[in-house]
Amino acid sequence: MIGRLNHVAIAVPDLEAASAQYANALGAKVGAPQDEPDHGVTVVFIELPNTKIELLYPLGDDSPINGFLEKNPSGGIHHVCYEVDDIIAARDHLKSTGARVLGTGEPKIGAHGKPVLFLHPKDFNGCLVELEQV
C-alpha cells in the first residue's frame, strides 16, 4: 500500500542554523522557509537525490512541535512520510487493522499542497507516520 519515502522530518530549535548547516556543511539544496499555519509549523525542505529532509520549527505558542522540542531540546527526528496513491483507501484500510489516525481522521492539505494524514506513533513502533497522497 505505501509507496516511496517522501521525506524524513526533523524538528529543530533554530531553523536558520539548521538550514545553514545543511547548505554549508553538507552542500545540500535548501528551500525557503514556508509557514504552514494549519499544522502549526514553519518548514524548510532539503532536496536529496532520492528523497527530502523536512526541517520543522514551531509556528506559534500552540505548535505541536513545542512539546517535542521541550522533550528534545537539541531537536531530532519527528516523523517519516510515505506516499500513497489513495489516502482515503489507505486510511480506511489502516483503521480496519486497528491503526489510529490522529486528529479528525480527515486529510488536511500538507506542505506540498497534497492531502496528508498522521498515524499514531504507538501503532508504528514509536514512530509518527505521515501519509501523503501523490
All heavy atoms as an XYZ file, in Angstrom:
1005
protein
N       0.815     -1.190      0.000
C       0.000      0.000      0.000
C       0.863      1.259      0.000
O       0.578      2.190     -0.742
C      -0.911      0.000      1.222
C      -1.745      1.247      1.347
S      -2.871      1.250      2.738
C      -1.776      1.155      4.111
N       1.921      1.302      0.822
C       2.730      2.516      0.838
C       3.691      2.520     -0.338
O       4.133      1.484     -0.807
C       3.511      2.711      2.166
C       4.527      1.601      2.406
C       2.571      2.884      3.321
C       5.435      1.854      3.604
N       3.960      3.719     -0.795
C       4.910      3.901     -1.886
C       6.257      4.320     -1.347
O       6.664      3.909     -0.261
N       6.899      5.200     -2.079
C       8.253      5.581     -1.697
C       8.259      6.491     -0.470
O       7.243      7.087     -0.117
C       8.968      6.235     -2.869
C       8.489      7.598     -3.254
C       9.264      8.148     -4.463
N       9.207      9.593     -4.463
C      10.138     10.388     -3.951
N      11.216      9.898     -3.421
N       9.997     11.705     -3.982
N       9.432      6.587      0.134
C       9.643      7.501      1.243
C       9.641      8.916      0.676
O      10.452      9.244     -0.188
C      10.984      7.202      1.928
C      11.412      8.163      3.024
C      10.491      8.054      4.230
C      12.848      7.875      3.434
N       8.731      9.750      1.141
C       8.657     11.120      0.648
C       9.645     12.020      1.379
O      10.350     12.793      0.760
C       7.235     11.659      0.797
C       7.085     13.040      0.227
O       7.466     14.022      0.856
N       6.546     13.122     -0.988
N       9.674     11.921      2.726
C      10.635     12.709      3.484
C      10.767     12.191      4.913
O       9.927     11.446      5.394
C      10.268     14.202      3.511
C       8.990     14.538      4.210
N       7.788     14.656      3.548
C       8.714     14.796      5.510
C       6.841     14.966      4.401
N       7.367     15.059      5.609
N      11.860     12.601      5.539
C      12.082     12.411      6.973
C      12.053     13.801      7.574
O      12.744     14.711      7.087
C      13.437     11.727      7.255
C      13.707     11.660      8.749
C      13.478     10.340      6.629
N      11.232     13.996      8.602
C      11.085     15.309      9.224
C      11.902     15.380     10.506
O      11.846     14.475     11.335
C       9.619     15.589      9.529
N      12.642     16.480     10.643
C      13.482     16.708     11.810
C      13.035     18.007     12.462
O      13.047     19.069     11.815
C      14.969     16.787     11.420
C      15.394     15.503     10.713
C      15.833     17.071     12.650
C      16.795     15.561     10.122
N      12.619     17.935     13.726
C      12.281     19.138     14.488
C      13.585     19.806     14.909
O      14.515     19.131     15.357
C      11.447     18.779     15.709
N      13.660     21.127     14.742
C      14.893     21.857     15.040
C      14.588     23.057     15.929
O      13.555     23.712     15.773
C      15.618     22.309     13.751
C      16.030     21.098     12.909
C      14.770     23.251     12.920
N      15.515     23.379     16.858
C      15.307     24.548     17.727
C      15.689     25.867     17.055
O      15.301     26.930     17.526
C      16.205     24.256     18.922
C      17.296     23.400     18.372
C      16.652     22.575     17.281
N      16.451     25.808     15.958
C      16.890     27.016     15.250
C      16.849     26.706     13.757
O      17.756     26.062     13.223
C      18.298     27.408     15.710
C      18.792     28.705     15.094
O      18.362     29.055     13.965
O      19.627     29.368     15.732
N      15.806     27.167     13.093
C      15.588     26.837     11.683
C      16.678     27.429     10.785
O      17.163     26.762      9.863
C      14.211     27.330     11.243
C      13.706     26.888      9.880
C      13.645     25.364      9.776
C      12.339     27.486      9.608
N      17.085     28.648     11.069
C      18.109     29.297     10.245
C      19.445     28.565     10.361
O      20.115     28.302      9.359
C      18.258     30.756     10.675
C      19.131     31.566      9.760
C      19.150     33.036     10.134
O      18.066     33.603     10.395
O      20.253     33.607     10.169
N      19.828     28.199     11.589
C      21.100     27.495     11.793
C      21.068     26.110     11.145
O      22.044     25.685     10.524
C      21.417     27.388     13.281
N      19.948     25.408     11.289
C      19.841     24.070     10.701
C      19.891     24.141      9.179
O      20.557     23.326      8.535
C      18.553     23.394     11.170
N      19.206     25.114      8.607
C      19.226     25.282      7.148
C      20.637     25.577      6.664
O      21.098     25.006      5.664
C      18.295     26.425      6.730
O      16.955     26.121      7.047
N      21.332     26.452      7.376
C      22.703     26.805      7.002
C      23.630     25.599      7.106
O      24.520     25.419      6.266
C      23.209     27.945      7.875
N      23.415     24.770      8.113
C      24.256     23.579      8.284
C      24.100     22.635      7.090
O      25.087     22.133      6.554
C      23.892     22.864      9.581
C      24.752     21.663      9.860
C      24.352     20.978     11.154
O      23.168     20.833     11.437
N      25.344     20.573     11.927
N      22.871     22.402      6.655
C      22.655     21.531      5.501
C      23.248     22.143      4.232
O      23.833     21.446      3.408
C      21.164     21.226      5.307
C      20.716     20.039      6.111
C      20.288     20.178      7.431
C      20.753     18.756      5.578
C      19.895     19.083      8.177
C      20.361     17.657      6.308
C      19.937     17.835      7.616
O      19.554     16.741      8.355
N      23.108     23.460      4.064
C      23.626     24.118      2.864
C      25.149     24.181      2.872
O      25.790     23.830      1.878
C      23.047     25.526      2.754
N      25.722     24.598      3.988
C      27.163     24.856      4.030
C      27.992     23.604      4.316
O      28.960     23.338      3.615
C      27.478     25.938      5.066
C      26.785     27.246      4.735
O      26.529     27.547      3.579
N      26.449     28.012      5.754
N      27.627     22.854      5.342
C      28.423     21.683      5.716
C      28.188     20.509      4.772
O      29.119     19.795      4.425
C      28.121     21.273      7.157
N      26.929     20.319      4.345
C      26.607     19.159      3.516
C      26.431     19.494      2.037
O      26.297     18.592      1.216
C      25.347     18.470      4.055
C      25.482     17.893      5.464
C      24.129     17.400      5.976
C      26.497     16.770      5.482
N      26.384     20.760      1.701
C      26.241     21.153      0.304
C      24.900     20.802     -0.301
O      24.784     20.578     -1.501
N      23.866     20.761      0.528
C      22.539     20.378      0.058
C      21.785     21.570     -0.517
O      22.059     22.727     -0.186
C      21.730     19.778      1.213
N      20.812     21.269     -1.377
C      19.913     22.287     -1.912
C      18.824     22.524     -0.866
O      18.046     21.620     -0.552
C      19.297     21.808     -3.228
C      18.356     22.806     -3.847
C      17.757     22.267     -5.141
C      16.713     23.240     -5.656
N      15.978     22.679     -6.787
N      18.788     23.741     -0.330
C      17.886     24.090      0.766
C      16.825     25.051      0.259
O      17.146     26.093     -0.324
C      18.683     24.734      1.926
C      17.755     25.166      3.049
C      19.741     23.767      2.444
N      15.571     24.702      0.492
C      14.460     25.556      0.083
C      14.247     26.711      1.051
O      14.890     26.805      2.100
N      13.315     27.576      0.710
C      12.966     28.719      1.549
C      12.009     28.282      2.656
O      11.238     27.335      2.482
C      12.302     29.798      0.699
N      12.042     28.981      3.800
C      11.074     28.682      4.865
C       9.645     28.902      4.359
O       9.374     29.817      3.580
C      11.425     29.688      5.963
C      12.826     30.088      5.692
C      12.987     30.018      4.191
N       8.764     28.026      4.831
C       7.367     28.054      4.394
C       6.492     27.860      5.624
O       6.571     26.828      6.292
C       7.212     26.908      3.392
C       5.876     26.637      2.839
C       5.945     25.458      1.856
O       6.921     25.243      1.145
N       4.883     24.678      1.819
N       5.669     28.839      5.968
C       4.754     28.719      7.100
C       3.582     27.827      6.724
O       3.012     27.965      5.635
C       4.223     30.092      7.521
C       5.280     30.959      8.188
O       6.334     30.423      8.574
O       5.035     32.168      8.324
N       3.243     26.924      7.635
C       2.093     26.029      7.475
C       1.182     26.209      8.682
O       1.213     25.414      9.624
C       2.567     24.578      7.343
C       3.359     24.290      6.090
C       2.539     24.447      4.825
O       1.315     24.210      4.857
O       3.130     24.813      3.795
N       0.355     27.274      8.687
C      -0.463     27.577      9.867
C      -1.431     26.460     10.266
O      -1.696     26.276     11.457
C      -1.231     28.834      9.479
C      -0.683     29.299      8.181
C       0.217     28.240      7.631
N      -1.945     25.700      9.301
C      -2.870     24.605      9.628
C      -2.191     23.499     10.429
O      -2.868     22.708     11.086
C      -3.481     24.006      8.365
C      -4.523     24.913      7.735
O      -4.940     25.894      8.386
O      -4.919     24.639      6.588
N      -0.863     23.433     10.360
C      -0.115     22.393     11.065
C       0.732     22.975     12.201
O       1.382     22.226     12.928
C       0.775     21.629     10.080
C      -0.007     20.921      9.020
N      -0.586     19.683      9.218
C      -0.335     21.286      7.760
C      -1.232     19.321      8.117
N      -1.095     20.273      7.221
N       0.749     24.308     12.333
C       1.484     24.947     13.418
C       2.993     24.879     13.280
O       3.703     24.856     14.293
N       3.497     24.851     12.049
C       4.938     24.736     11.841
C       5.399     25.643     10.697
O       4.613     26.010      9.827
C       5.376     23.286     11.526
C       5.116     22.368     12.703
C       4.697     22.756     10.277
N       6.674     25.954     10.740
C       7.377     26.504      9.591
C       8.295     25.397      9.103
O       8.953     24.734      9.919
C       8.198     27.753      9.980
O       7.298     28.750     10.469
C       8.961     28.302      8.789
N       8.321     25.162      7.806
C       9.109     24.057      7.254
C      10.124     24.577      6.245
O       9.915     25.612      5.607
C       8.219     22.983      6.583
C       7.236     22.402      7.568
C       7.503     23.533      5.377
N      11.210     23.835      6.142
C      12.205     24.032      5.097
C      12.496     22.652      4.534
O      12.749     21.712      5.296
C      13.503     24.667      5.642
C      14.623     24.588      4.619
C      13.264     26.109      6.050
N      12.436     22.522      3.210
C      12.734     21.235      2.592
C      14.156     21.224      2.047
O      14.590     22.163      1.391
C      11.736     20.898      1.482
C      10.432     20.412      2.020
C       9.358     21.266      2.149
C      10.293     19.095      2.436
C       8.151     20.827      2.674
C       9.098     18.639      2.973
C       8.028     19.503      3.092
N      14.851     20.133      2.342
C      16.191     19.878      1.849
C      16.031     18.830      0.754
O      15.519     17.729      1.008
C      17.112     19.317      2.963
C      17.000     20.126      4.249
C      18.527     19.158      2.459
C      17.411     21.542      4.183
N      16.432     19.164     -0.459
C      16.283     18.256     -1.598
C      17.475     17.298     -1.671
O      18.618     17.743     -1.713
C      16.181     19.038     -2.898
C      14.962     19.931     -2.999
C      13.663     19.172     -3.146
O      13.683     18.052     -3.714
O      12.635     19.691     -2.691
N      17.199     16.024     -1.690
C      18.216     14.993     -1.867
C      17.922     14.254     -3.170
O      16.802     14.316     -3.678
C      18.182     14.010     -0.693
C      18.342     14.610      0.710
C      18.216     13.526      1.761
C      19.658     15.341      0.832
N      18.889     13.521     -3.707
C      18.637     12.822     -4.976
C      17.485     11.815     -4.905
O      16.790     11.610     -5.891
C      19.960     12.114     -5.264
C      20.983     12.895     -4.532
C      20.290     13.411     -3.296
N      17.270     11.198     -3.744
C      16.267     10.133     -3.658
C      15.104     10.423     -2.718
O      14.175      9.624     -2.620
C      16.938      8.824     -3.247
C      17.629      8.922     -1.905
O      17.886     10.015     -1.400
N      17.938      7.784     -1.313
N      15.136     11.538     -1.981
C      14.056     11.890     -1.065
C      14.264     13.317     -0.587
O      15.026     14.071     -1.184
C      13.961     10.885      0.117
O      12.739     11.099      0.828
C      15.145     10.985      1.046
N      13.604     13.692      0.498
C      13.755     15.024      1.076
C      13.918     14.905      2.589
O      13.495     13.930      3.196
C      12.520     15.883      0.784
C      12.284     16.199     -0.674
C      11.040     17.017     -0.898
C       9.749     16.264     -0.932
N       9.562     15.215     -1.886
N      14.516     15.939      3.169
C      14.515     16.136      4.612
C      13.632     17.358      4.840
O      13.756     18.364      4.123
C      15.935     16.406      5.169
C      16.869     15.236      4.876
C      15.890     16.745      6.653
C      16.535     13.956      5.588
N      12.747     17.282      5.816
C      11.893     18.407      6.165
C      12.317     18.904      7.539
O      12.233     18.156      8.519
C      10.421     17.975      6.189
C       9.464     19.071      6.599
C       8.033     18.566      6.721
O       7.816     17.440      7.222
O       7.125     19.307      6.323
N      12.795     20.137      7.608
C      13.105     20.739      8.892
C      11.832     21.391      9.418
O      11.160     22.134      8.686
C      14.211     21.783      8.746
C      15.529     21.284      8.144
C      16.521     22.436      8.023
C      16.118     20.151      8.974
N      11.487     21.098     10.674
C      10.267     21.618     11.300
C      10.626     22.574     12.414
O      11.468     22.262     13.262
C       9.454     20.481     11.924
C       8.925     19.385     11.036
C       8.352     18.268     11.893
C       7.858     19.938     10.121
N       9.956     23.706     12.455
C      10.161     24.690     13.504
C       8.785     25.171     13.969
O       7.876     25.334     13.142
C      10.996     25.858     12.964
C      11.318     26.882     13.999
C      12.314     26.648     14.945
C      10.627     28.090     14.051
C      12.610     27.591     15.917
C      10.915     29.034     15.014
C      11.903     28.782     15.948
O      12.194     29.714     16.910
N       8.600     25.394     15.269
C       7.282     25.813     15.764
C       6.803     27.125     15.145
O       7.578     28.062     14.979
C       7.500     25.993     17.268
C       8.754     25.276     17.594
C       9.581     25.276     16.346
N       5.529     27.172     14.838
C       4.861     28.381     14.368
C       3.768     28.696     15.383
O       2.702     28.092     15.359
C       4.276     28.176     12.968
C       3.526     29.359     12.351
C       4.476     30.541     12.144
C       2.905     28.957     11.021
N       4.069     29.557     16.325
C       3.103     29.923     17.359
C       3.285     29.129     18.636
O       3.979     28.112     18.677
N       2.640     29.637     19.688
C       2.778     29.042     21.023
C       2.122     27.669     21.150
O       2.516     26.874     21.996
C       2.193     29.979     22.085
C       3.016     31.250     22.246
O       4.225     31.230     21.912
O       2.438     32.257     22.696
N       1.105     27.384     20.341
C       0.412     26.099     20.456
C       0.843     25.103     19.387
O       0.135     24.150     19.089
C      -1.104     26.299     20.450
C      -1.604     27.062     19.233
O      -0.768     27.627     18.491
O      -2.832     27.094     19.026
N       2.021     25.307     18.827
C       2.552     24.382     17.828
C       2.788     23.002     18.439
O       3.309     22.898     19.557
C       3.877     24.914     17.276
O       4.508     23.927     16.476
N       2.438     21.931     17.720
C       2.712     20.585     18.237
C       4.208     20.298     18.357
O       4.613     19.390     19.075
C       2.047     19.664     17.226
C       1.904     20.477     15.987
C       1.779     21.900     16.426
N       5.039     21.091     17.697
C       6.487     20.886     17.754
C       7.069     21.400     19.066
O       8.118     20.942     19.514
C       7.161     21.570     16.536
C       6.609     21.001     15.236
C       8.678     21.412     16.572
C       6.711     19.495     15.095
N       6.377     22.333     19.728
C       6.877     22.865     21.008
C       7.085     21.759     22.029
O       8.125     21.701     22.682
C       5.937     23.932     21.566
C       6.038     25.233     20.818
O       7.092     25.583     20.300
N       4.945     25.963     20.753
N       6.114     20.887     22.189
C       6.233     19.787     23.148
C       7.378     18.852     22.798
O       8.109     18.391     23.680
N       7.536     18.572     21.519
C       8.631     17.699     21.075
C       9.973     18.324     21.426
O      10.872     17.656     21.937
C       8.525     17.453     19.563
C       9.563     16.499     19.038
C       9.303     15.143     18.997
C      10.794     16.963     18.597
C      10.262     14.252     18.518
C      11.758     16.083     18.121
C      11.485     14.728     18.082
N      10.123     19.642     21.165
C      11.390     20.307     21.445
C      11.641     20.478     22.940
O      12.793     20.523     23.371
C      11.461     21.649     20.714
C      11.657     21.551     19.198
C      11.505     22.916     18.544
C      12.998     20.926     18.859
N      10.578     20.551     23.742
C      10.768     20.583     25.199
C      11.396     19.280     25.675
O      12.262     19.281     26.541
C       9.434     20.822     25.906
C       8.950     22.250     25.808
C       7.547     22.431     26.354
O       7.033     21.534     27.060
O       6.949     23.490     26.062
N      10.959     18.170     25.111
C      11.500     16.861     25.477
C      12.846     16.599     24.812
O      13.644     15.805     25.308
C      10.525     15.752     25.074
C       9.222     15.778     25.824
C       8.274     14.711     25.301
C       6.882     14.903     25.866
N       5.895     14.103     25.176
N      13.079     17.227     23.666
C      14.302     17.030     22.875
C      14.860     18.400     22.496
O      14.723     18.840     21.351
C      13.987     16.233     21.602
C      13.276     14.938     21.881
O      13.900     13.951     22.217
N      11.956     14.939     21.754
N      15.494     19.104     23.436
C      15.902     20.490     23.176
C      16.884     20.664     22.019
O      16.951     21.745     21.435
C      16.518     20.955     24.492
C      16.479     19.816     25.426
C      15.790     18.666     24.775
N      17.625     19.648     21.671
C      18.541     19.738     20.530
C      17.852     19.403     19.217
O      18.468     19.472     18.157
C      19.724     18.786     20.727
O      20.464     19.150     21.857
N      16.589     19.000     19.282
C      15.848     18.579     18.096
C      15.961     17.081     17.895
O      16.512     16.366     18.735
N      15.438     16.600     16.785
C      15.512     15.184     16.484
C      14.494     14.780     15.434
O      13.657     15.580     15.015
N      14.578     13.519     15.036
C      13.641     13.010     14.030
C      12.235     13.031     14.611
O      11.982     12.509     15.692
C      14.032     11.597     13.565
C      15.370     11.663     12.822
C      12.947     10.998     12.669
C      15.904     10.326     12.384
N      11.327     13.654     13.882
C       9.948     13.820     14.334
C       9.001     12.810     13.681
O       8.164     12.221     14.347
C       9.482     15.247     14.044
C       8.111     15.540     14.539
N       7.001     15.465     13.723
C       7.674     15.899     15.758
C       5.930     15.765     14.426
N       6.308     16.039     15.665
N       9.122     12.619     12.358
C       8.262     11.652     11.664
C       8.864     11.261     10.321
O       9.785     11.899      9.839
C       6.836     12.188     11.477
C       6.703     13.340     10.532
N       6.745     14.656     10.942
C       6.514     13.389      9.179
C       6.585     15.451      9.900
N       6.443     14.708      8.808
N       8.303     10.192      9.762
C       8.615      9.789      8.392
C       7.333      9.903      7.575
O       6.236      9.708      8.098
C       9.207      8.361      8.294
C      10.542      8.272      9.008
C       8.243      7.326      8.841
N       7.488     10.237      6.306
C       6.332     10.403      5.432
C       6.439      9.442      4.261
O       7.449      9.431      3.544
C       6.257     11.841      4.918
S       4.903     12.121      3.750
N       5.384      8.661      4.074
C       5.301      7.719      2.966
C       4.225      8.184      1.988
O       3.201      8.740      2.386
C       4.929      6.315      3.455
C       5.900      5.741      4.434
C       5.535      5.540      5.757
C       7.188      5.382      4.049
C       6.427      4.999      6.671
C       8.082      4.842      4.953
C       7.694      4.656      6.263
O       8.580      4.126      7.164
N       4.444      7.917      0.731
C       3.463      8.249     -0.291
C       2.438      7.131     -0.441
O       2.780      5.948     -0.308
C       4.170      8.481     -1.629
C       5.096      9.672     -1.591
C       5.862      9.894     -2.886
O       5.788      9.024     -3.797
O       6.538     10.930     -2.980
N       1.197      7.528     -0.716
C       0.122      6.578     -1.036
C      -0.640      7.117     -2.244
O      -0.686      8.322     -2.470
C      -0.851      6.350      0.156
C      -0.147      5.695      1.327
C      -1.517      7.649      0.599
N      -1.216      6.203     -3.006
C      -1.986      6.610     -4.184
C      -3.353      7.171     -3.817
O      -3.838      8.098     -4.456
C      -2.171      5.435     -5.145
C      -0.870      5.031     -5.819
O      -0.026      5.919     -6.063
O      -0.705      3.831     -6.086
N      -3.989      6.588     -2.804
C      -5.346      6.977     -2.416
C      -5.379      7.077     -0.895
O      -5.429      6.060     -0.197
C      -6.342      5.938     -2.931
C      -7.790      6.273     -2.616
O      -8.060      7.007     -1.642
O      -8.664      5.776     -3.347
N      -5.367      8.287     -0.374
C      -5.253      8.479      1.073
C      -6.494      7.997      1.823
O      -6.384      7.494      2.933
C      -4.906      9.949      1.409
C      -4.292     10.022      2.811
C      -6.095     10.866      1.238
C      -3.487     11.247      3.081
N      -7.657      8.096      1.228
C      -8.891      7.636      1.892
C      -8.899      6.111      1.975
O      -9.210      5.539      3.022
C     -10.141      8.173      1.170
C     -10.172      9.711      1.200
C     -11.412      7.590      1.781
C     -10.170     10.343      2.589
N      -8.533      5.444      0.897
C      -8.454      3.976      0.915
C      -7.402      3.523      1.912
O      -7.614      2.557      2.654
C      -8.151      3.436     -0.482
N      -6.258      4.219      1.950
C      -5.198      3.871      2.900
C      -5.688      4.066      4.327
O      -5.492      3.201      5.192
C      -3.956      4.718      2.642
N      -6.349      5.189      4.592
C      -6.893      5.450      5.926
C      -7.881      4.367      6.350
O      -7.797      3.815      7.449
C      -7.587      6.816      5.944
C      -8.265      7.119      7.288
C      -9.329      8.182      7.189
N     -10.428      7.741      6.342
C     -11.367      8.544      5.885
N     -11.331      9.839      6.146
N     -12.347      8.071      5.144
N      -8.798      4.043      5.473
C      -9.825      3.054      5.806
C      -9.205      1.687      6.057
O      -9.595      0.976      6.991
C     -10.888      2.997      4.711
C     -11.707      4.288      4.634
O     -11.611      5.128      5.559
O     -12.417      4.457      3.628
N      -8.225      1.312      5.241
C      -7.538      0.036      5.447
C      -6.807      0.038      6.792
O      -6.899     -0.933      7.560
C      -6.560     -0.248      4.308
C      -5.663     -1.411      4.599
N      -6.100     -2.722      4.539
C      -4.371     -1.454      4.997
C      -5.102     -3.517      4.889
N      -4.036     -2.772      5.160
N      -6.071      1.092      7.070
C      -5.311      1.164      8.322
C      -6.235      1.121      9.533
O      -5.950      0.425     10.507
C      -4.451      2.426      8.340
C      -3.232      2.330      7.427
C      -2.736      3.704      7.047
C      -2.142      1.515      8.103
N      -7.344      1.852      9.477
C      -8.295      1.826     10.588
C      -8.857      0.422     10.791
O      -9.062     -0.011     11.923
C      -9.410      2.843     10.351
C      -8.942      4.282     10.560
C      -9.994      5.287     10.172
C     -10.973      5.509     11.287
N     -11.898      6.632     11.023
N      -9.063     -0.316      9.689
C      -9.604     -1.679      9.801
C      -8.608     -2.634     10.453
O      -8.997     -3.676     10.974
C     -10.033     -2.209      8.428
O      -8.906     -2.598      7.657
N      -7.312     -2.258     10.437
C      -6.294     -3.090     11.078
C      -6.019     -2.649     12.514
O      -5.170     -3.227     13.181
C      -4.963     -3.051     10.290
O      -4.390     -1.748     10.388
C      -5.156     -3.462      8.852
N      -6.730     -1.587     12.970
C      -6.560     -1.119     14.346
C      -5.650      0.078     14.491
O      -5.462      0.581     15.599
N      -5.086      0.572     13.401
C      -4.223      1.753     13.479
C      -5.079      2.986     13.767
O      -6.203      3.103     13.278
C      -3.451      1.935     12.181
N      -4.521      3.895     14.564
C      -5.224      5.128     14.908
C      -4.726      6.284     14.048
O      -3.535      6.511     13.929
C      -5.002      5.472     16.384
C      -5.716      4.486     17.315
C      -5.308      4.714     18.737
N      -4.005      4.056     18.939
C      -3.342      4.066     20.082
N      -3.817      4.714     21.118
N      -2.188      3.450     20.179
N      -5.687      6.980     13.449
C      -5.398      8.182     12.671
C      -5.564      9.367     13.614
O      -6.561      9.465     14.333
C      -6.349      8.299     11.462
C      -6.094      9.574     10.691
C      -6.221      7.076     10.560
N      -4.584     10.251     13.627
C      -4.634     11.401     14.526
C      -5.580     12.475     14.003
O      -5.898     12.525     12.818
C      -3.230     11.981     14.714
C      -2.224     11.022     15.356
C      -0.859     11.685     15.461
C      -2.702     10.567     16.729
N      -6.009     13.344     14.910
C      -6.911     14.437     14.545
C      -8.305     13.911     14.271
O      -8.754     12.943     14.877
N      -8.966     14.534     13.321
C     -10.344     14.166     12.994
C     -10.425     12.905     12.138
O     -11.499     12.364     11.948
C     -11.040     15.301     12.216
O     -10.383     15.451     10.945
C     -11.009     16.610     12.991
N      -9.294     12.498     11.575
C      -9.301     11.364     10.653
C      -9.493     11.793      9.214
O      -9.391     10.986      8.300
N      -9.778     13.085      9.016
C      -9.926     13.614      7.661
C      -8.597     14.220      7.222
O      -7.924     14.883      8.012
C     -11.027     14.669      7.605
C     -12.414     14.102      7.830
C     -12.780     13.012      6.827
O     -12.528     13.192      5.617
O     -13.321     11.979      7.257
N      -8.216     14.023      5.973
C      -6.949     14.588      5.490
C      -6.951     16.113      5.546
O      -7.991     16.754      5.380
C      -6.869     14.114      4.040
C      -7.827     12.980      3.933
C      -8.901     13.231      4.950
N      -5.771     16.663      5.793
C      -5.522     18.101      5.677
C      -4.568     18.285      4.512
O      -3.889     17.354      4.100
C      -4.837     18.643      6.939
C      -5.718     18.759      8.145
C      -4.927     19.428      9.268
C      -5.792     19.689     10.471
N      -5.041     20.401     11.525
N      -4.484     19.492      4.013
C      -3.529     19.792      2.952
C      -2.173     20.056      3.599
O      -2.058     20.878      4.513
C      -3.984     20.987      2.097
C      -5.325     20.665      1.434
C      -2.923     21.341      1.056
C      -5.309     19.434      0.530
N      -1.160     19.349      3.125
C       0.178     19.463      3.683
C       1.033     20.481      2.953
O       0.558     21.224      2.087
N       2.323     20.507      3.295
C       3.268     21.493      2.772
C       3.469     21.389      1.256
O       3.886     22.351      0.633
C       4.611     21.351      3.483
N       3.185     20.233      0.673
C       3.334     20.071     -0.775
C       2.026     20.333     -1.517
O       1.919     20.073     -2.708
C       3.821     18.648     -1.111
C       5.165     18.336     -0.559
N       5.367     17.347      0.380
C       6.367     18.893     -0.793
C       6.644     17.312      0.690
N       7.278     18.239     -0.007
N       1.000     20.803     -0.775
C      -0.290     21.071     -1.398
C      -1.104     19.825     -1.664
O      -2.039     19.849     -2.459
N      -0.759     18.721     -1.000
C      -1.443     17.451     -1.206
C      -2.042     16.972      0.112
O      -1.559     17.330      1.188
C      -0.458     16.416     -1.745
C       0.121     16.810     -3.091
C       1.139     15.827     -3.565
C       1.703     16.268     -4.907
N       2.778     15.406     -5.342
N      -3.073     16.120      0.074
C      -3.690     15.627      1.302
C      -2.733     14.764      2.125
O      -2.000     13.934      1.570
C      -4.871     14.778      0.808
C      -5.081     15.163     -0.609
C      -3.767     15.644     -1.123
N      -2.762     14.982      3.449
C      -1.919     14.212      4.368
C      -2.727     13.771      5.578
O      -3.722     14.389      5.937
C      -0.683     15.016      4.847
C       0.216     15.401      3.682
C      -1.083     16.240      5.655
N      -2.275     12.692      6.192
C      -2.796     12.173      7.460
C      -1.618     11.736      8.308
O      -0.577     11.355      7.778
C      -3.674     10.936      7.236
C      -5.038     11.110      6.623
C      -5.644      9.741      6.317
C      -5.952     11.894      7.551
N      -1.811     11.743      9.630
C      -0.785     11.242     10.543
C      -1.334     10.051     11.313
O      -2.508     10.032     11.688
C      -0.348     12.341     11.518
C       0.512     13.382     10.865
C      -0.067     14.480     10.246
C       1.889     13.263     10.860
C       0.727     15.447      9.638
C       2.693     14.216     10.249
C       2.106     15.314      9.643
N      -0.469      9.069     11.550
C      -0.829      7.841     12.256
C      -0.135      7.816     13.608
O       1.031      8.216     13.724
C      -0.420      6.628     11.423
C      -0.957      6.612      9.991
C      -0.371      5.440      9.211
C      -2.473      6.582      9.975
N      -0.845      7.336     14.611
C      -0.343      7.350     15.991
C       0.965      6.574     16.107
O       1.073      5.436     15.649
C      -1.384      6.746     16.927
C      -1.194      7.164     18.339
N      -0.114      6.777     19.092
C      -1.952      7.962     19.137
C      -0.207      7.302     20.290
N      -1.319      8.032     20.340
N       1.981      7.188     16.740
C       3.279      6.509     16.855
C       3.225      5.211     17.661
O       4.013      4.302     17.401
C       4.177      7.547     17.534
C       3.277      8.584     18.074
C       2.001      8.538     17.297
N       2.296      5.094     18.593
C       2.212      3.860     19.387
C       1.804      2.669     18.530
O       2.031      1.532     18.912
C       1.256      4.034     20.559
C       1.822      4.940     21.631
C       0.922      5.019     22.828
C       1.549      5.930     23.883
N       0.685      6.082     25.045
N       1.219      2.944     17.367
C       0.813      1.862     16.469
C       1.903      1.496     15.461
O       1.743      0.545     14.705
C      -0.464      2.246     15.718
C      -1.633      2.481     16.653
O      -1.637      1.919     17.773
O      -2.547      3.257     16.287
N       3.013      2.290     15.438
C       4.078      2.068     14.465
C       5.447      2.132     15.129
O       6.318      2.897     14.712
C       3.954      3.052     13.290
C       2.729      2.768     12.464
C       1.538      3.410     12.744
C       2.759      1.816     11.473
C       0.394      3.099     12.024
C       1.622      1.508     10.752
C       0.437      2.154     11.036
N       5.599      1.322     16.178
C       6.894      1.145     16.830
C       7.510      2.443     17.341
O       8.719      2.643     17.286
C       7.886      0.433     15.891
C       7.300     -0.841     15.343
O       7.077     -1.780     16.098
N       7.033     -0.874     14.053
N       6.667      3.347     17.819
C       7.139      4.598     18.374
C       7.454      5.669     17.345
O       7.971      6.719     17.681
N       7.105      5.425     16.087
C       7.403      6.389     15.020
C       6.114      7.032     14.516
O       5.196      6.319     14.077
C       8.120      5.678     13.871
S       8.611      6.783     12.547
N       6.046      8.350     14.566
C       4.931      9.074     13.970
C       5.051      8.915     12.452
O       6.121      9.147     11.878
C       4.996     10.551     14.359
C       3.917     11.472     13.799
C       2.525     11.065     14.284
C       4.200     12.922     14.186
N       3.962      8.512     11.811
C       3.956      8.278     10.370
C       2.991      9.258      9.716
O       1.853      9.424     10.159
C       3.532      6.831     10.040
C       3.322      6.642      8.535
C       4.543      5.842     10.572
N       3.464      9.905      8.674
C       2.633     10.763      7.841
C       2.398     10.040      6.517
O       3.332      9.448      5.960
C       3.316     12.101      7.583
C       2.514     13.036      6.689
C       3.233     14.347      6.398
O       4.455     14.463      6.628
O       2.556     15.278      5.896
N       1.184     10.088      6.029
C       0.868      9.585      4.689
C       0.533     10.783      3.821
O      -0.207     11.677      4.250
C      -0.313      8.623      4.717
C      -0.163      7.365      5.563
C      -1.441      6.534      5.498
C       1.034      6.556      5.111
N       1.076     10.802      2.600
C       0.778     11.883      1.656
C       0.299     11.279      0.357
O       0.940     10.385     -0.194
C       2.034     12.723      1.408
C       1.800     13.834      0.387
C       3.023     14.692      0.186
O       3.360     15.468      1.100
O       3.663     14.569     -0.877
N      -0.851     11.747     -0.115
C      -1.367     11.260     -1.391
C      -0.581     11.899     -2.530
O      -0.327     13.094     -2.527
C      -2.852     11.620     -1.531
C      -3.471     11.092     -2.806
C      -4.972     11.243     -2.797
O      -5.640     10.619     -1.991
N      -5.492     12.078     -3.666
N      -0.176     11.052     -3.480
C       0.595     11.575     -4.630
C      -0.238     11.506     -5.901
O      -1.226     10.850     -5.954
C       1.924     10.817     -4.817
C       2.853     11.125     -3.661
C       1.721      9.340     -4.977
